[in-house]
Amino acid sequence: MALKAENIWFRYNRRDPWILENQSITVEKGERLALIAPSGRGKSTLAMILAGYLKPSSGQVLADGRPLPAKGVCPVQMIFQHPEKAVNPRWRLRRVLEESGRADRIIPDLLGIEPAWADRFPGELSGGELQRFCVARALMSGADYLICDEISTMLDVITQARIWEVVLKEADRRNMGVIIITHNRHLALKTADRITEL
Amino acid sequence: MNRLNRRGRTLLLLSAAALTFAGIYALGLLLPEEAAAASYLDAGLPPSFSHPFGTDTLGRDLLARTIKGLSVSITVGIFASLISAVIAVLAGAAAAGSKTADACISWLTDLVMSVPHTILVILISFALGRGMTGLLAGIAATHWCSLARLIRAEVLQLRAQQYISISRKLGKTGGWILIHHLLPHLAPQFFTGLLLLFPHAVLHEASVSFLGFGLPPEQPAIGIILSESMRSLSAGMWWSAVLPGLTLVLVILLTDKLGEQARMLLDPFHAQE
């Protein structure tokens, strides 16, 4: 039971240089893997491929031995670096939570999302507050694997600690596989079981 | 000084325009046929208290005829711009959906836009037997292009947004995303486009009727009134063209202004002005 990327090659166009050349990566269920690399090495591209947002030019992604489904809820969910891009600016945040398919308050409460925020629009909340909604949405979708692409880089340390605490605790409880993408070696040491460099 | 902001002014303008249109429409329906009946004793009278717009060569009261004509024009304008705007949204959304559809619809848009509107309206209206249906079909079939292009660009830009791809990964279908994510963004474009189409539709209705390819001559449309006045203008009856023409211009200006205000209000780059 693992999320596997096997021999991934990727480039946007036939004439462009390769962004990813023969990359393979595996994360077991219940494992936390940190992916560290300087900017421009294709960390985020690999993350998008693992979560099914991009199709690799060659190679395959298997979740528990099966390719990612084209329809339905994807078992691999990704949380992005910029929460303000990840929510519809015309939606009240209640709908962002409801989009995950569940409407209970357990995870939002753990993340410190106040009930009053649900009636506001994204423009009326700070980045940290918005990122909590994005984390809650990803966790509540029932995913088996979670890819966190620099999810705490934009946040203050207190919010960072709070979000990571909830993500890691929930991942342990549900035996999720987590990939943590970061520049920050200290964060990687603190959150991951295993560190890979790209 | 309690100067109104744009929102206040737009609301004021909107209610003024709605009231004017409703008033003209109701008057046009309520005015009995006799109000604009021919009476040879009163033929060719200049504007006076009993006939504020004067009378035409058949002695028909021009004010009553103008109001009836405007009410016909407004009906045509509303229906034609509504149909056009709906076509535009469907075409725009479909074009953004797939490459093949995009190629077909873009080609069709370019084709329709490359032919002068009036000629196309005349051809379609004539082919469909003139009258109200022909005219409506002609105007509706020619006015959707620029709005469709706008909507296509908007949908393309929206589809590239992160929150749309996230929604797809959360298992939402294309239809669900269209209704919940895309349409709320398109609504302002749709309503502004609708308002700005209205004056075009009315003017084309009037010009095609004026040329004799639109509404039948017994219908008191503005274009018909202006076309009839051509014969009496040289006899010095200036009022038969100037006053009905002016009211048409006023109606057009009112909606155009309204559309502009709505555009400024709904467009985030101008909304705070």
Interface residues (C-beta under 8 A of the other chain):
Chain A: A51 G52 Y53 K71 G72 V73 C74 Q77 M78 F80 H82 K85 A86 V87 N88 R90 R95 E99 S100 G101 R137 S141
Chain B: Q161 Q162 Y163 S165 I166 S167 K169 L170 G171 K172 T173 H180 H181 P184 H185
